[in-house]
C-alpha cells in the first residue's frame, strides 16, 4: 500500500512513492544508519583479510577525481573515496577523455574537468557519478579511465600496477557506485538528473482513495542487466563492502549487513544490524570457494580478449594470498592436476589466443568441481594430490626457446635422486612399462600461435605445457549407458569411450558439431591423474571404490595438441587401448 493512502497504522507493507529525482537526503541517511547500526562490520571487504587503513599508501600511482575542485589528483593519505563500477561497452576510447601521459599533468589543474573540451568528452555515467559523490557530501571518486594513465603500459607501468591491485582499489573504497543499467558508459545513472528514471512505478487505484503499488526486488532485474554479464565488473562486485546499486529505475543500498535499502521502501529493517542478512566470511580452507570464483568468472564476457587475465587481476592476488598459489594462465599451480579436470557447463567455443587446457581458452562457463566429487577441504585435496598424480608439469618459456620450467615446485622439493612426483611425494609405479622419463626434450616450435601474456604470473610462460604421460587410443561412439540424473545440465554431445573388447569404458562430453564429425572414429587420449566421477557415499574419500583414471581427449596440430574434452576410464582398463596399446609419450599441449 502506498504510505500516503494507507488506512492502517501498520507500516510493514508500506510502499514509498519514488520521485522524479533521487532524494539524496535519504541516501545520506542510509550511510548514517549503516554506521550507527552496523558499526565497523561494514568497514572490511569480505574478500580482504584486514581492513585496508590507507589505500593511498598501499597502491602505487593511486589517483582520484576531486569532484569539488574538478580535477585529478594524487590520492591524499587517508582519503575517503568512492569507486565507480560500470560497463564501458563499445565506445571508441579515442572519443572520450582519458588520462594519458601527455595530459595527466594538465588534468591536475583545478577546474580542468569543467573545460568544454574536457567536460563534454567525459561519459555521462562518470559525470553522474561525480554528482552523486557531491550529493553525499564526499570529495573523491575513483574511475579507471581517468585515474589510471591509460598509455603507461608495460610490466613496470602504472597501468599494470593499478590493474593488478583492483582488489585494493575496490576493497579500500568507502562506497562503490554500481551502474547496473545500460550497455555502455553513456547510459548515465537513473534518477540523478530529471526525467532519467526510464521506468514507471507500478501503482493502481483499487478503491477510491486506496492505491496499491508493486515492489519488485532488485534481483528481478539482474538477468536482463548487461552489467552482470561483464568480466570486469565481477571482481569489483566481490571486493566492494558498501554499494549504491543503480538498477530497475531506482537506487539500492547494499552493505555487509543488508542487501537492499531502497527508494520505494518506507522504512529500513533494523533487524539487519543483528546480522540476519550478514554475509559470511570466506573460509580459506574451502577449495570450493576458489573453484566457484573461477566458475563464475569464466562465463562472463569481455570487449577485448586480451583482458582475460587483467579483469581477474584482483582475484589473482586473492588466490595468491589465501590459497598460496600463482595462477598459470588462470589455473592454480599448486593444485594443477585436479583443476585441469574442469567441465563445460554449456556449449563452448575456443578462444584461440589462450591455451585449450585452461578455462581461459574457451568462451563459456567452466565447472571445476573437485568439491563435488571429492572434498571441500583443501588440506585433504593437497594430501590426495600427492598420492593420485604422476605427471611432472613443465611450461615452455617461448616457442623460439628450448627453455622450460616446472609449473610449480613445492617448498619441500627434494634434490635427491629418489624419483618424486609433482607434489613432492615418492613416485609410485602404476603402469606395466617404463615411465621414468619425465624431463622435457629440448626443442623449438615453429608456426604456433602466440597466446595472451600471462602477465600477472611472476614467471609467465608461453602457455604450452610439455610433459610425459600415458597415451592411448580409444574409439568414441554412441554411448551404451544412460546419462546420470545428478549434476548440472550439459548441452554438449554425450559419447562413449570404447576399447579393444568393445565395452564402454567411460563418457566424454564434446561440442555437438565436433562430435557429429568425429564419432565412430579412433582418437588419442592422455592420462592426467586419478580422480572420481562421484563422491564416496560413506565419506571415506580415499578408501572407498570409485577411483578412476582421468583422461583427456586431444587433437593434434602438427607438433602440439589441444584439449577436446576430459573423461575417465576404469583403472583396470589400461590394456583396452586400440592399435599398439598404451605407451609413455611426450606431449606438448597448447
Phi and psi in degrees as a GROMACS rama.xvg file:
@    title "Ramachandran Plot"
@    xaxis  label "Phi"
@    yaxis  label "Psi"
@TYPE xy
-68.8218  137.061  UNK-2
-58.7176  -38.9272  UNK-3
-81.9887  -1.55302  UNK-4
-111.493  -12.0631  UNK-5
-70.7255  132.545  UNK-6
-85.4006  2.98519  UNK-7
-118.528  147.1  UNK-8
-75.1902  -12.142  UNK-9
-69.0256  128.979  UNK-10
-103.536  5.15943  UNK-11
-57.1152  -41.2736  UNK-12
-108.758  17.8921  UNK-13
-64.9367  144.291  UNK-14
-115.099  139.474  UNK-15
-97.4902  135.828  UNK-16
-72.4659  132.132  UNK-17
-90.2791  120.258  UNK-18
-75.2416  176.721  UNK-19
-64.4177  -35.4429  UNK-20
-121.622  157.04  UNK-21
-65.5169  135.257  UNK-22
-84.861  95.4263  UNK-23
-72.0301  -15.8435  UNK-24
-62.3285  -39.1303  UNK-25
-67.4643  -40.0069  UNK-26
-64.9869  -42.0155  UNK-27
-61.2908  -35.3524  UNK-28
-66.8945  -35.7334  UNK-29
-58.0899  -46.1124  UNK-30
-63.845  -37.3587  UNK-31
-67.1318  -44.5327  UNK-32
-64.5414  -37.1335  UNK-33
-59.9827  -43.5713  UNK-34
-64.5619  -44.3677  UNK-35
-73.2692  -45.4176  UNK-36
-78.8001  -37.9076  UNK-37
-103.377  -10.0237  UNK-38
59.0307  -133.569  UNK-39
-90.7046  8.42785  UNK-40
-63.7376  -23.9189  UNK-41
-103.83  15.2388  UNK-42
-95.8055  -1.47119  UNK-43
-129.256  129.365  UNK-44
-66.3323  139.408  UNK-45
-67.1172  -15.1722  UNK-46
-94.1576  -6.53134  UNK-47
-111.522  142.706  UNK-48
-65.145  -42.5939  UNK-49
-128.828  160.831  UNK-50
-64.283  133.207  UNK-51
-85.9569  103.679  UNK-52
-65.7123  -45.2004  UNK-53
-143.881  90.9658  UNK-54
-56.3529  -31.0357  UNK-55
-61.9538  -29.9588  UNK-56
-88.3059  -11.3813  UNK-57
-101.71  -16.3893  UNK-58
-118.78  106.233  UNK-59
-60.0834  148.605  UNK-60
61.6683  28.1978  UNK-61
-79.8098  123.721  UNK-62
-127.805  154.118  UNK-63
-137.11  155.51  UNK-64
-86.178  125.108  UNK-65
-89.42  103.817  UNK-66
-77.3105  -12.8875  UNK-67
-86.6504  -38.4804  UNK-68
-98.4835  -0.396607  UNK-69
52.1683  57.3258  UNK-70
-154.149  176.01  UNK-71
-111.959  132.625  UNK-72
-133.567  155.47  UNK-73
-61.0493  135.367  UNK-74
-60.7927  125.633  UNK-75
-66.326  154.33  UNK-76
-63.3878  134.909  UNK-77
71.9315  18.186  UNK-78
-64.0449  136.278  UNK-79
-96.2434  109.345  UNK-80
-129.304  163.638  UNK-81
-113.413  144.968  UNK-82
-109.216  157.596  UNK-83
-114.136  126.599  UNK-84
-115.182  120.249  UNK-85
-154.279  169.791  UNK-86
-94.4153  122.188  UNK-87
-73.4599  -42.2853  UNK-88
75.1555  -160.04  UNK-89
-101.197  43.6087  UNK-90
-83.5783  133.264  UNK-91
-66.3606  116.392  UNK-92
-61.4288  -22.1404  UNK-93
-71.4522  -15.3753  UNK-94
-93.1591  -6.7655  UNK-95
-118.487  165.165  UNK-96
-77.8189  124.257  UNK-97
-132.373  155.66  UNK-98
-77.6598  125.512  UNK-99
-130.449  166.614  UNK-100
-61.6321  -26.9694  UNK-101
-93.9964  0.190215  UNK-102
-134.852  -6.51368  UNK-103
-68.2148  -27.1283  UNK-104
-68.659  -38.0587  UNK-105
-65.0956  -36.6312  UNK-106
-72.1605  -8.88132  UNK-107
-82.202  -10.9453  UNK-108
-74.0734  131.397  UNK-109
-52.3029  134.619  UNK-110
84.6124  -1.44785  UNK-111
-60.573  -33.7349  UNK-112
-78.6316  -7.93251  UNK-113
-93.9033  -12.611  UNK-114
-60.9368  135.136  UNK-115
-51.6619  -41.9225  UNK-116
-67.551  -20.8897  UNK-117
-96.071  -51.11  UNK-118
-58.1841  -43.8116  UNK-119
-68.4085  -16.9858  UNK-120
-99.2713  3.48387  UNK-121
-83.9551  122.208  UNK-122
-55.1778  148.262  UNK-123
-59.1616  -38.2595  UNK-124
-62.543  -37.7812  UNK-125
-69.9194  -41.6344  UNK-126
-61.0898  -43.353  UNK-127
-63.8525  -39.3244  UNK-128
-63.0361  -38.4182  UNK-129
-61.3456  -38.9948  UNK-130
-68.6489  -38.2086  UNK-131
-59.6176  -43.6764  UNK-132
-61.1783  -41.4525  UNK-133
-62.2318  -43.9371  UNK-134
-63.7243  -25.6766  UNK-135
-89.0736  9.17964  UNK-136
60.7015  33.7033  UNK-137
-112.993  173.727  UNK-138
-123.829  -25.2797  UNK-139
-120.885  140.635  UNK-140
-134.71  137.794  UNK-141
-108.065  125.419  UNK-142
-134.118  133.177  UNK-143
-55.9972  -48.3221  UNK-144
-66.3863  -25.1014  UNK-145
-104.545  -24.9512  UNK-146
-98.7077  -9.64763  UNK-147
-112.333  128.417  UNK-148
-71.0421  107.485  UNK-149
-68.0235  -27.7774  UNK-150
-103.494  12.7972  UNK-151
-90.7107  68.6332  UNK-152
-95.1919  -175.617  UNK-153
101.184  162.484  UNK-154
-56.6132  -33.1892  UNK-155
-102.851  2.78578  UNK-156
-74.0286  161.107  UNK-157
-68.9599  -27.1107  UNK-158
-65.2688  -47.5016  UNK-159
-65.1518  -37.7719  UNK-160
-61.23  -42.8125  UNK-161
-69.5596  -44.0043  UNK-162
-60.4997  -36.9511  UNK-163
-74.1373  -8.49449  UNK-164
-121.058  31.3137  UNK-165
-62.7917  -26.1323  UNK-166
-62.9924  -39.9967  UNK-167
-74.9601  -37.1826  UNK-168
-60.5098  -50.4588  UNK-169
-82.5215  -34.8507  UNK-170
-70.2439  -25.2438  UNK-171
-90.0775  -8.53195  UNK-172
-74.2761  146.221  UNK-173
-65.5667  -36.3366  UNK-174
-156.325  149.522  UNK-175
-118.36  136.301  UNK-176
-94.5337  120.836  UNK-177
-110.984  110.8  UNK-178
-90.0062  85.1013  UNK-179
-89.053  -1.01769  UNK-180
-109.239  135.117  UNK-181
104.879  160.848  UNK-182
-107.756  -3.81502  UNK-183
-155.196  -178.984  UNK-184
-74.0517  -5.63521  UNK-185
-99.1706  10.0259  UNK-186
-71.5558  -28.8043  UNK-187
77.8712  176.465  UNK-188
-111.322  120.119  UNK-189
-63.9464  129.954  UNK-190
93.9561  -7.57696  UNK-191
-76.0602  -41.1295  UNK-192
-109.34  158.26  UNK-193
-60.0705  145.83  UNK-194
60.6048  36.8645  UNK-195
-118.386  6.32917  UNK-196
-61.2976  -45.6039  UNK-197
77.9994  -10.2225  UNK-198
-137.921  142.206  UNK-199
-95.6043  133.027  UNK-200
-68.7393  126.425  UNK-201
-74.9093  106.431  UNK-202
-132.03  134.565  UNK-203
-133.185  138.384  UNK-204
-85.2142  116.233  UNK-205
-100.334  -22.6609  UNK-206
-145.406  157.133  UNK-207
-54.3742  121.456  UNK-208
80.8225  4.68688  UNK-209
-129.206  114.54  UNK-210
-114.547  144.476  UNK-211
-113.425  144.182  UNK-212
-124.331  145.309  UNK-213
-98.1281  131.121  UNK-214
-111.034  93.0331  UNK-215
-70.4724  147.151  UNK-216
-75.4729  151.165  UNK-217
-65.796  -24.3273  UNK-218
-62.2245  -24.5501  UNK-219
-65.692  -19.1534  UNK-220
-96.6551  -6.48021  UNK-221
-65.0804  -42.2243  UNK-222
-61.5664  -25.5587  UNK-223
-99.3423  2.94179  UNK-224
-95.4449  122.919  UNK-225
-58.117  -31.1772  UNK-226
-53.4687  -40.1916  UNK-227
-84.0018  1.88068  UNK-228
-103.965  -1.47219  UNK-229
-98.0143  140.201  UNK-230
-69.0773  -41.451  UNK-231
-62.4438  -37.2885  UNK-232
-77.4519  -13.7647  UNK-233
-62.5915  -54.0785  UNK-234
-70.0985  -27.4184  UNK-235
-62.7875  -40.8714  UNK-236
-65.4978  -39.9381  UNK-237
-67.126  -34.954  UNK-238
-93.0024  -12.5095  UNK-239
-71.2778  143.143  UNK-240
-106.087  -31.343  UNK-241
-133.047  146.033  UNK-242
-149.693  150.716  UNK-243
-106.762  110.701  UNK-244
-98.3986  118.551  UNK-245
-95.0378  107.143  UNK-246
-158.075  147.136  UNK-247
63.168  24.9596  UNK-248
87.4864  -0.0421307  UNK-249
-142.993  178.021  UNK-250
-109.492  138.595  UNK-251
-124.951  135.75  UNK-252
-99.5466  129.74  UNK-253
-128.833  135.301  UNK-254
-140.549  -168.811  UNK-255
-72.5347  -12.2542  UNK-256
-118.59  -1.10478  UNK-257
-152.684  151.507  UNK-258
-121.207  29.9631  UNK-259
170.236  69.6362  UNK-260
-89.4466  130.747  UNK-261
-143.313  168.202  UNK-262
-67.4123  -31.5334  UNK-263
-91.7649  7.27962  UNK-264
-92.2364  129.624  UNK-265
-73.6186  -36.5862  UNK-266
-147  152.754  UNK-267
-88.7266  148.031  UNK-268
-78.236  110.911  UNK-269
-68.3012  -23.1379  UNK-270
-61.8924  -17.7882  UNK-271
-61.6978  -25.9967  UNK-272
-69.0988  -17.0017  UNK-273
-90.621  4.53813  UNK-274
92.5756  15.883  UNK-275
-65.1492  -26.6731  UNK-276
-117.96  19.7293  UNK-277
-67.7797  141.543  UNK-278
-77.2482  144.847  UNK-279
-88.0074  145.19  UNK-280
-63.9491  146.121  UNK-281
-71.4269  146.346  UNK-282
-97.5182  110.353  UNK-283
-66.7432  -15.8985  UNK-284
-89.5003  -0.524008  UNK-285
-95.3618  102.532  UNK-286
-62.5432  -26.9548  UNK-287
-63.9307  -29.5762  UNK-288
-67.6273  -37.021  UNK-289
-73.1488  -39.1448  UNK-290
-60.5708  -39.3339  UNK-291
-64.6203  -34.7635  UNK-292
-64.62  -42.4049  UNK-293
-66.7454  -43.5203  UNK-294
-58.8863  -47.4307  UNK-295
-65.6573  -42.6826  UNK-296
-69.8641  -36.8718  UNK-297
-62.252  -24.08  UNK-298
-92.3839  2.96294  UNK-299
-90.4324  162.962  UNK-300
-106.703  153.584  UNK-301
-129.095  144.131  UNK-302
-69.3558  -38.4527  UNK-303
-123.66  122.402  UNK-304
-57.4988  -29.6988  UNK-305
-64.9038  -9.75166  UNK-306
-91.7555  7.21653  UNK-307
-56.6133  -37.9332  UNK-308
-92.7362  -29.6765  UNK-309
-63.4067  -42.9664  UNK-310
-71.0764  -5.56629  UNK-311
-114.074  12.1405  UNK-312
-60.4645  -43.477  UNK-313
-65.3394  -37.6166  UNK-314
-65.7554  -34.9224  UNK-315
-58.5653  -42.5171  UNK-316
-65.2513  -36.0373  UNK-317
-64.2786  -44.2306  UNK-318
-61.1902  -43.3153  UNK-319
-63.5913  -40.0338  UNK-320
-77.2444  -42.5352  UNK-321
-99.1506  -33.1757  UNK-322
-99.4207  -8.03905  UNK-323
59.6472  48.3554  UNK-324
-135.504  162.575  UNK-325
-105.471  151.15  UNK-326
-94.1516  117.11  UNK-327
-93.594  100.562  UNK-328
48.9264  43.4887  UNK-329
93.1789  -6.39377  UNK-330
-107.718  126.044  UNK-331
-60.4066  118.964  UNK-332
-68.9857  -33.2856  UNK-333
-79.7793  -3.52663  UNK-334
-130.273  33.4538  UNK-335
-59.369  -48.0128  UNK-336
-58.5975  -47.4687  UNK-337
-79.4299  -25.7896  UNK-338
-70.8934  -21.9843  UNK-339
-69.708  -10.7242  UNK-340
-89.5709  18.6185  UNK-341
-61.7939  153.201  UNK-342
-121.604  150.207  UNK-343
-73.4325  142.212  UNK-344
-95.4269  6.42721  UNK-345
-169.785  -173.709  UNK-346
-73.7955  122.937  UNK-347
-109.62  157.907  UNK-348
-124.911  154.257  UNK-349
-71.7949  135.049  UNK-350
-93.244  100.303  UNK-351
-64.9253  -18.7501  UNK-352
-98.2564  23.6963  UNK-353
-144.539  156.035  UNK-354
-69.1066  143.583  UNK-355
-69.5524  -24.9435  UNK-356
-74.2193  -14.6949  UNK-357
-103.699  154.162  UNK-358
-57.8758  -27.3967  UNK-359
-66.5425  -15.8337  UNK-360
-88.7014  12.5907  UNK-361
-141.173  143.988  UNK-362
-87.1996  125.271  UNK-363
122.221  159.27  UNK-364
-77.6137  136.722  UNK-365
-111.821  148.528  UNK-366
-121.51  91.4018  UNK-367
-82.1072  122.978  UNK-368
-139.915  43.241  UNK-369
-64.4872  -26.9183  UNK-370
-59.0562  -27.8114  UNK-371
-83.7348  -40.4148  UNK-372
-103.314  -7.64387  UNK-373
-131.102  -84.1048  UNK-374
-159.916  152.89  UNK-375
-82.3859  -20.7084  UNK-376
-75.5562  117.255  UNK-377
-71.1476  -24.5954  UNK-378
-67.071  -39.7998  UNK-379
-65.9911  -37.6629  UNK-380
-63.4305  -46.1871  UNK-381
-59.9881  -42.785  UNK-382
-64.6852  -41.6711  UNK-383
-67.3562  -37.9116  UNK-384
-61.067  -31.6709  UNK-385
-68.5961  -22.7399  UNK-386
-99.7416  -25.9659  UNK-387
-109.259  13.9547  UNK-388
-132.874  162.352  UNK-389
-145.474  -19.8276  UNK-390
-71.5125  135.016  UNK-391
-96.2385  108.565  UNK-392
-83.7922  123.998  UNK-393
-120.626  149.903  UNK-394
-119.453  134.692  UNK-395
-70.9705  138.305  UNK-396
-69.7851  -44.8562  UNK-397
-162.005  161.501  UNK-398
-67.1926  -37.0476  UNK-399
-91.3598  18.7324  UNK-400
-125.681  150.407  UNK-401
-96.511  6.06387  UNK-402
-81.9626  147.702  UNK-403
-151.892  162.322  UNK-404
-150.77  158.801  UNK-405
-61.3921  139.942  UNK-406
-61.1027  -35.8447  UNK-407
-154.986  146.081  UNK-408
-129.51  123.174  UNK-409
-65.0432  150.089  UNK-410
-61.3663  -31.0905  UNK-411
-92.606  21.8745  UNK-412
-58.2704  128.025  UNK-413
-89.6175  141.347  UNK-414
-99.6057  10.1213  UNK-415
-72.9982  169.942  UNK-416
-81.4297  -6.78268  UNK-417
-66.2843  124.725  UNK-418
-59.2084  131.359  UNK-419
-123.244  153.176  UNK-420
-88.4266  -175.9  UNK-421
-59.7851  -30.4025  UNK-422
-100.344  8.93817  UNK-423
96.8524  -2.15179  UNK-424
-85.991  163.977  UNK-425
-61.3226  133.323  UNK-426
-66.3016  140.043  UNK-427
-106.724  150.794  UNK-428
-89.7868  115.806  UNK-429
-114.21  -32.2041  UNK-430
-117.113  152.934  UNK-431
-86.3157  40.3739  UNK-432
-154.958  168.607  UNK-433
-70.0828  119.8  UNK-434
-120.927  25.9854  UNK-435
-78.2758  -22.7969  UNK-436
-76.1512  117.093  UNK-437
-130.04  -16.6206  UNK-438
-77.3607  134.746  UNK-439
-63.8481  151.684  UNK-440
-83.3267  122.364  UNK-441
-58.9601  125.021  UNK-442
-163.445  156.71  UNK-443
-106.066  154.089  UNK-444
-112.954  141.512  UNK-445
-122.278  144.337  UNK-446
70.5036  28.7071  UNK-447
-109.045  161.36  UNK-448
-73.1968  145.759  UNK-449
-90.4813  129.344  UNK-450
-94.2234  163.81  UNK-451
-56.8099  135.495  UNK-452
-64.5201  132.953  UNK-453
-83.2642  65.2427  UNK-454
-73.5748  -13.9839  UNK-455
-94.4301  2.81254  UNK-456
-95.9516  130.925  UNK-457
-63.6861  -19.8416  UNK-458
-126.359  71.0202  UNK-459
-66.3272  134.511  UNK-460
-114.273  -175.864  UNK-461
-75.3408  -16.9566  UNK-462
92.3283  0.480594  UNK-463
-103.084  118.09  UNK-464
-85.6067  143.162  UNK-465
-132.999  121.555  UNK-466
-162.033  168.607  UNK-467
-112.271  138.838  UNK-468
-161.242  -177.822  UNK-469
-77.0495  130.758  UNK-470
-115.142  141.045  UNK-471
-153.061  150.152  UNK-472
-109.234  128.521  UNK-473
-128.49  166.513  UNK-474
-101.901  141.799  UNK-475
-114.379  138.566  UNK-476
-160.213  -178.394  UNK-477
-54.0825  130.528  UNK-478
-71.9551  151.541  UNK-479
-90.127  -27.5765  UNK-480
-88.6157  163.312  UNK-481
-88.1961  152.174  UNK-482
-67.6186  142.891  UNK-483
-69.627  146.394  UNK-484
-83.9668  -20.8152  UNK-485
-87.8729  164.969  UNK-486
90.3331  167.91  UNK-487
-69.6725  155.592  UNK-488
-63.5998  139.181  UNK-489
-127.935  116.017  UNK-490
-86.3123  0.313682  UNK-491
-76.5957  166.041  UNK-492
-74.612  127.029  UNK-493
-93.4248  120.412  UNK-494
-129.175  148.913  UNK-495
-89.0559  151.5  UNK-496
-101.072  123.168  UNK-497
-121.461  139.938  UNK-498
-110.651  -157.674  UNK-499
-58.7352  -39.2425  UNK-500
-93.3276  10.1477  UNK-501
78.2546  6.90417  UNK-502
-86.9127  143.959  UNK-503
-72.7243  123.12  UNK-504
-99.1409  -22.6609  UNK-505
-179.717  -171.508  UNK-506
-131.744  142.857  UNK-507
-128.373  148.341  UNK-508
-107.95  125.635  UNK-509
-129.527  162.754  UNK-510
-55.406  132.191  UNK-511
-54.8105  -41.4173  UNK-512
-66.6133  -41.3226  UNK-513
-65.0459  -41.8245  UNK-514
-63.5486  -39.1193  UNK-515
-63.8873  -37.2728  UNK-516
-81.2702  -18.738  UNK-517
-121.417  -2.76143  UNK-518
-68.2751  155.906  UNK-519
68.9378  15.8059  UNK-520
-117.226  162.494  UNK-521
-91.7017  138.154  UNK-522
-140.45  153.839  UNK-523
-85.3568  137.875  UNK-524
-121.716  145.607  UNK-525
-117.608  144.614  UNK-526
-82.4468  132.223  UNK-527
-100.779  -49.536  UNK-528
-177.739  -178.171  UNK-529
-91.8729  145.995  UNK-530
-162.325  -178.199  UNK-531
-122.245  154.869  UNK-532
-90.0544  -32.1914  UNK-533
-136.33  155.961  UNK-534
-69.8649  148.359  UNK-535
-62.7189  128.534  UNK-536
-66.2407  -35.2292  UNK-537
-85.2272  -2.18501  UNK-538
82.0703  -1.89306  UNK-539
-91.9648  79.0324  UNK-540
-52.8555  -41.9434  UNK-541
-90.9833  -16.3905  UNK-542
-104.627  -19.3535  UNK-543
-81.8499  152.718  UNK-544
-61.111  160.954  UNK-545
123.43  -5.99075  UNK-546
-74.6044  133.146  UNK-547
-132.824  170.45  UNK-548
-88.726  121.743  UNK-549
-80.3009  131.203  UNK-550
-126.538  150.72  UNK-551
-116.119  124.769  UNK-552
-77.9196  123.627  UNK-553
-123.154  163.121  UNK-554
-135.894  129.359  UNK-555
-87.0911  146.114  UNK-556
-129.8  74.7111  UNK-557
76.0419  -115.491  UNK-558
-85.5946  -4.93573  UNK-559
-138.321  161.411  UNK-560
-122.659  163.409  UNK-561
-124.036  152.407  UNK-562
-71.5766  136.128  UNK-563
-107.112  -44.864  UNK-564
-165.373  167.947  UNK-565
-124.745  134.902  UNK-566
-141.087  -155.799  UNK-567
-152.316  156.677  UNK-568
-135.637  163.035  UNK-569
-65.9655  148.497  UNK-570
-66.8324  -19.2839  UNK-571
-86.2466  -0.96747  UNK-572
-102.448  18.0019  UNK-573
-63.2195  -26.9813  UNK-574
-85.0992  7.8433  UNK-575
-92.493  5.33111  UNK-576
-64.6229  143.656  UNK-577
-83.0627  168.051  UNK-578
65.1467  -126.721  UNK-579
-84.7535  4.7101  UNK-580
81.7386  -162.718  UNK-581
-74.1835  143.971  UNK-582
-147.295  155.449  UNK-583
-87.2468  118.753  UNK-584
-137.695  148.106  UNK-585
-86.4363  134.457  UNK-586
-123.584  137.795  UNK-587
-112.446  116.296  UNK-588
-113.837  117.773  UNK-589
